[in-house]
Amino acid sequence: WCDIGYNALVDKYGQIFEGRAGGLDKPVQGAHAGGFNENTVGVAMMGDYSTQDPSQETVDSVGKFLGWRLGKAGLDPKGTTTMTSEGTDFTFIGKGKSVDLPVIFGHRDVGNTECPGDAGYARLGEIRDIAAANLGGGDATPALPDTPDTAPDTAVTDPAPSRPGTDASSTLGENIPALVAELQRLASTSPVAQKWLESGAETGVLGVPVSGL
């Protein structure tokens, strides 16, 4: 592979990484489920879950990410949808054939694969429940770390976007001065903050911060 097919990858600690480039909040077409890459977003739980359960941190993050993403798309995480196969050798559903699927489904539901493994597949119901409870990002708001020693590494986690249909621009604008000051304060200890300053800070190519580290 010359690229990562999945839009997002989640590790055993619950960290979320962007896979397929282009932005996790954008309608980027991945290469995660041949025949059903259009109009879907692919999330990989990093590991082999044939028999071993994914960690609770993984399940929680996958559910919260999908709740946020499906909220942006106006879809019910516990609902169903009808999709039409694009064919290819990666699916057992012939090209042009329509199939009813849960909005959150496993790769094996449409592909010639055991993914996400029996143990991983068994957690899909829980993932749907978590997604439904966090539709559009839930009630979370971006938080700044208190100190460099206790600050979680949030560079690869969901920056808790606003609920669909709301305007968070005013709140974000109010937070920008505090975020700028926080990054400047952390510059002596954080390579992330140092890189941001080196790039020109809020006037550089990276622009103003929209969340903590």
C-alpha positions as CSV (number, residue, x, y, z in Angstrom):
1,W,0.0,0.0,0.0
2,C,1.2,3.5,-0.8
3,D,-1.2,5.0,1.8
4,I,-3.3,4.1,4.8
5,G,-6.8,3.1,3.6
6,Y,-8.7,3.8,6.8
7,N,-9.7,7.4,7.6
8,A,-8.9,7.0,11.3
9,L,-6.9,4.5,13.4
10,V,-7.4,4.0,17.1
11,D,-4.7,2.3,19.3
12,K,-5.1,0.4,22.6
13,Y,-4.7,3.6,24.6
14,G,-7.7,5.2,22.9
15,Q,-5.5,7.6,20.9
16,I,-7.1,8.5,17.5
17,F,-4.8,9.1,14.5
18,E,-5.7,10.4,11.1
19,G,-5.0,7.7,8.5
20,R,-6.2,8.7,5.0
21,A,-5.0,12.3,4.5
22,G,-7.4,15.2,4.0
23,G,-9.0,15.9,7.3
24,L,-11.1,13.8,9.7
25,D,-13.9,16.3,9.5
26,K,-14.0,16.2,5.6
27,P,-15.7,13.7,3.3
28,V,-12.5,12.0,2.4
29,Q,-13.0,8.7,0.5
30,G,-10.8,6.0,2.0
31,A,-9.7,2.6,0.8
32,H,-10.9,0.6,3.8
33,A,-13.7,-1.6,2.4
34,G,-13.5,-2.3,-1.3
35,G,-16.9,-2.0,-2.9
36,F,-18.2,0.2,-0.1
37,N,-15.6,3.0,0.1
38,E,-18.0,5.7,-1.2
39,N,-20.2,7.4,1.5
40,T,-18.5,5.6,4.4
41,V,-15.8,6.4,6.9
42,G,-13.4,3.7,7.9
43,V,-12.0,3.3,11.5
44,A,-9.3,0.7,12.2
45,M,-8.9,-0.7,15.7
46,M,-5.2,-1.3,15.7
47,G,-4.6,-4.9,16.8
48,D,-5.7,-8.5,16.2
49,Y,-9.1,-9.0,17.8
50,S,-9.8,-12.5,16.5
51,T,-10.0,-13.7,20.1
52,Q,-8.6,-10.9,22.3
53,D,-11.0,-8.1,23.2
54,P,-10.1,-4.6,22.2
55,S,-9.4,-2.4,25.2
56,Q,-12.2,-0.3,26.8
57,E,-10.2,2.8,25.8
58,T,-10.2,1.7,22.2
59,V,-14.0,1.0,22.2
60,D,-14.7,4.3,23.9
61,S,-12.7,6.3,21.5
62,V,-14.1,4.5,18.4
63,G,-17.6,5.2,19.7
64,K,-17.0,8.8,20.5
65,F,-15.3,9.4,17.2
66,L,-18.1,7.8,15.2
67,G,-20.7,9.8,17.3
68,W,-18.9,13.0,16.4
69,R,-18.5,12.0,12.7
70,L,-22.0,10.7,12.2
71,G,-23.4,13.8,14.0
72,K,-21.8,15.9,11.3
73,A,-23.4,13.8,8.7
74,G,-26.8,13.8,10.3
75,L,-26.9,10.0,10.7
76,D,-28.2,7.9,13.6
77,P,-25.4,5.6,14.9
78,K,-28.1,3.0,15.9
79,G,-30.0,3.3,12.6
80,T,-29.8,1.4,9.3
81,T,-29.1,2.4,5.8
82,T,-29.2,1.0,2.3
83,M,-26.0,1.0,0.3
84,T,-25.1,-0.1,-3.3
85,S,-22.1,-2.2,-4.0
86,E,-19.4,-0.8,-6.2
87,G,-18.2,-4.3,-6.8
88,T,-14.4,-5.3,-6.9
89,D,-12.8,-8.5,-5.7
90,F,-12.8,-7.3,-2.1
91,T,-16.5,-7.8,-1.6
92,F,-18.9,-10.7,-1.9
93,I,-21.8,-8.3,-2.9
94,G,-22.0,-7.9,-6.6
95,K,-21.7,-4.5,-8.3
96,G,-25.0,-2.6,-8.4
97,K,-26.6,-4.8,-5.7
98,S,-28.2,-2.9,-2.8
99,V,-27.9,-4.2,0.8
100,D,-29.4,-3.0,4.1
101,L,-26.8,-2.4,6.7
102,P,-26.5,-0.8,10.2
103,V,-25.1,2.7,10.0
104,I,-22.1,1.4,12.0
105,F,-21.1,-1.9,10.4
106,G,-18.1,-4.2,10.4
107,H,-15.8,-4.8,7.4
108,R,-16.9,-8.5,7.3
109,D,-20.5,-7.4,6.7
110,V,-19.5,-6.4,3.2
111,G,-16.0,-7.7,2.6
112,N,-14.1,-11.0,2.1
113,T,-12.4,-10.7,5.5
114,E,-12.7,-11.6,9.2
115,C,-12.1,-8.0,10.2
116,P,-12.6,-6.8,12.9
117,G,-12.3,-10.3,14.3
118,D,-14.9,-12.1,16.4
119,A,-14.0,-10.3,19.6
120,G,-13.9,-6.9,17.9
121,Y,-17.2,-7.6,16.1
122,A,-18.9,-8.5,19.3
123,R,-18.3,-4.9,20.6
124,L,-20.1,-3.1,17.8
125,G,-23.3,-2.9,19.8
126,E,-21.4,-1.1,22.6
127,I,-19.7,1.2,20.0
128,R,-23.1,2.1,18.6
129,D,-24.4,3.0,22.1
130,I,-21.4,5.1,22.8
131,A,-21.7,6.9,19.5
132,A,-25.4,7.6,20.1
133,A,-24.5,9.1,23.5
134,N,-21.8,11.3,21.9
135,L,-23.7,12.4,18.7
136,G,-22.0,15.4,17.3
137,G,-19.3,15.4,20.0
138,G,-21.5,15.2,23.1
139,D,-21.2,18.0,25.7
140,A,-17.4,18.0,25.7
141,T,-15.4,21.2,25.2
142,P,-11.7,21.7,24.5
143,A,-9.7,21.9,27.7
144,L,-6.3,23.4,28.3
145,P,-3.7,21.4,30.3
146,D,-3.0,22.7,33.8
147,T,0.7,22.1,33.7
148,P,3.2,20.5,31.3
149,D,3.7,17.6,33.7
150,T,0.0,16.6,33.8
151,A,-1.1,17.6,30.3
152,P,-2.5,14.7,28.3
153,D,-1.1,14.3,24.8
154,T,-4.2,15.5,22.9
155,A,-2.5,16.0,19.5
156,V,-4.1,12.8,18.2
157,T,-7.5,12.9,19.9
158,D,-10.8,14.3,18.9
159,P,-10.8,18.1,19.4
160,A,-14.5,17.9,20.4
161,P,-16.2,19.8,17.6
162,S,-19.5,21.5,18.2
163,R,-22.9,19.9,17.8
164,P,-24.3,19.9,14.2
165,G,-26.3,23.0,13.6
166,T,-24.6,25.2,16.2
167,D,-22.1,28.0,15.8
168,A,-19.1,27.7,18.0
169,S,-17.1,30.5,16.3
170,S,-17.8,33.0,19.0
171,T,-16.6,30.7,21.8
172,L,-13.6,29.7,19.8
173,G,-12.7,33.4,19.2
174,E,-12.9,34.1,22.9
175,N,-10.5,31.1,23.6
176,I,-7.9,32.0,21.0
177,P,-5.9,34.5,23.2
178,A,-5.8,32.0,26.1
179,L,-4.7,29.2,23.7
180,V,-1.9,31.4,22.2
181,A,-0.7,32.4,25.7
182,E,-0.7,28.7,26.8
183,L,1.4,27.6,23.8
184,Q,3.8,30.4,24.4
185,R,4.0,29.4,28.1
186,L,4.7,25.7,27.2
187,A,7.4,26.7,24.6
188,S,10.3,25.9,27.0
189,T,9.1,22.3,27.6
190,S,6.9,21.3,24.7
191,P,8.4,20.5,21.2
192,V,4.9,21.0,19.8
193,A,4.7,24.5,21.1
194,Q,8.3,25.2,20.0
195,K,7.5,24.0,16.5
196,W,4.4,26.2,16.4
197,L,6.4,29.3,17.4
198,E,9.1,28.5,14.9
199,S,6.5,28.4,12.1
200,G,5.4,31.9,12.9
201,A,2.9,31.2,15.7
202,E,-0.6,32.5,15.0
203,T,0.5,34.4,11.9
204,G,2.4,31.4,10.5
205,V,1.4,28.5,8.3
206,L,-0.2,26.6,11.1
207,G,-2.3,29.6,12.1
208,V,-4.1,30.1,15.4
209,P,-4.7,27.2,17.8
210,V,-8.2,25.8,18.1
211,S,-7.5,23.4,21.0
212,G,-4.8,22.5,23.6
213,L,-1.7,20.6,22.6
